């Protein structure tokens, strides 16, 4: 997906994106992996790139508070609707760039970003290290001493084992060099039918993967997700 397609989806097709995301991680591996890194119980959380609120909804029952940020108003509108429908408490959503969060210093115990910091790499090209450094510096600013940074990023959709996208390999190496520990989990999608699987995979991932879904008759589409974490 190129930069224009991604920006169009996030600005114009938030509801369709949410329909896709609702099918992801049907075995609930994300929550178990995150709870091994931080309990989240009674903690104050800052979320960057919240999108339609999948992680927000996952963490809100345990967290004391969640400030969820994104640059897309339509995505945040869907997130707020879904959070209210789920009866979640202690959350707010607001527009913000990763590199400029409208928060005071040292207000959070955990900062988490799912599938989002990567866009600073994809959209910044040659300056991506500087952009990522700015985002990490802003994250550290809003964290309390010993606060945790947790990043989730793709390691390949349609893959049984990790297959990092080539354009993100340098970024992942950079995280390791910057002191992040890492692991990976399966976050497979489970669809109600082959028709739904083809349509939603084509919508976000394109024709190539959609064709593979049809050929393999995948109702369960494999996916690998990496998790990186460290103290501030």
C-alpha positions, 0 to 999 in steps of 0.5 A: 500500500502506498502513502496515498492509499493509506492516507485515503483509508485512514481519512475516508474509510474508517468504518471499513477499516474497523470491520477488518480490524475486528477480525484480527487476532481472533485467538487474543494473543495480543492481550496475553503478550502485553500483560507479560510486559506490563500489568496495566492494572491501575496504570496511566496509559498514553496511546499513539496512533490509536486508530479505531481503538482496538488497543484502547478497548483491549487495555481500558478495563485494566488501565486507570486512564488512557489518552488515545491519540491519532492524526485522523478524525474519522478514525478517532470518531469510530474509536470513541463510538466503539469505546462508548458502546463497550462501556469503557471508562477512563479514556479520551481521544484527541488529534495529535502527531507522534512527535508532539503530544498535548500532554504535560511531562511525566503523566503516564506509566506506559506509552504504547503504539500499535502499527503506527510509528512505522508510518514515520519510516514509510512516509519520511523516507531518508529522514526516518531515523530523525522522525522516529527519534523525535517520536521516541523523545516525545514518548519519553517526555510524557512517561514517568521514571521507569515507564514502559514503551511498547511498540507493535508492528507488522511482521507480515500478513499472509505469513506463517512465520515472521517475514518483515517488510523489506522497507521496515527492516532497517527500522526494526534493526534500529529499535534493537540497537536502541535497547528494545527487547522483542518478541513476536506472536501470531495475530491471525484474522478469522473471517465469517466467510471466504467472501468476507475474507477476500473483500476485506483483505483486498480492501487493505492489503491489495490484490496480491494477498486477496488472490492468495486468500482465494487460492488457499481458500483462507477463512483464517488468514495468518499474520505475524506481529512483532512487539518491542519494549523497553523502559524509558 
